[in-house]
Amino acid sequence: MDTYRTEAVITKDRTLTLEDLPFQAGERVEVIVVTQAGPPTEGGSRPLRGTPVRYRDPFEPVAEADWESLT
């Protein structure tokens, strides 16, 4: 089974046209249409994406007092 991937935009009349496909005339194919995620909007589901990350003392122990085996 060969797979061919392309991107297209639905027109105003809600139709989709695929041209110059790499298949032979009369060949049976399966068509699956999947929407693509758009660019994130400000304050969307991931508001911290793209925010710089800064580590203070990255090699220092964290919550050392919370471990019973160390006491």
N, C-alpha and C positions, 0 to 999 in steps of 0.2 A: 504494500500500500504506500503510495507516494503522498507526501504532505506538502501543501503549498500555503504559505502564509502571506497575507497582504492586509493593508489597512485601507479603509474607505470611510466616507462620510455619507450619512443618510440625507437625501435631498428634502426640500420643503414639502414635497408631495409624499414623503415617507417611503421612498423607493430606494433600492440599492442596485447599481449596475456594476458587474464585474467584466472586465475586458482583458484580452490577451492572456488568457489562462493557459498554463502549460499542459493541457490535456487534449485528447483527440475528440473530435466530434462524435457524439453518440456514446461516449464513455460515461458510465454512471459514477457520480460523485456524491459525497455527503457534505452538506453545508451547515455550519454551526456559526451563529452570530453571537458575539460576546461584546458587551460594552466595555470601554476602557475607562479607568478612573481618571477624572479630571484633575487639574492642579488643585492642591489643598487651598481652601479659603482661610482667611485670617480668623483665628479663633475656632478653627474646625476641630476635628477629633484628635489632632496631634499638635497642640499649640506650642510645644517645646521643640518641635523638629526644626533643625537649622540653628538652634541656639548654641553658642559656644559652651564647651564643657571645660571646667578648670578643676584640677585635683589639688587639694592642699595636703601635703604630706602623704603622698600616695603609698609609701612603703611603711607607714606607721601602723601599729595594730589598731583595730576598730573594736569597740565594745569588749575589751579584754576582761573586764570585771564580770561580764555575763556568763563566762565559761566556768562551770563548776570544777572541771578537772585542773584548772590552773590555780585554784585556791588551796 
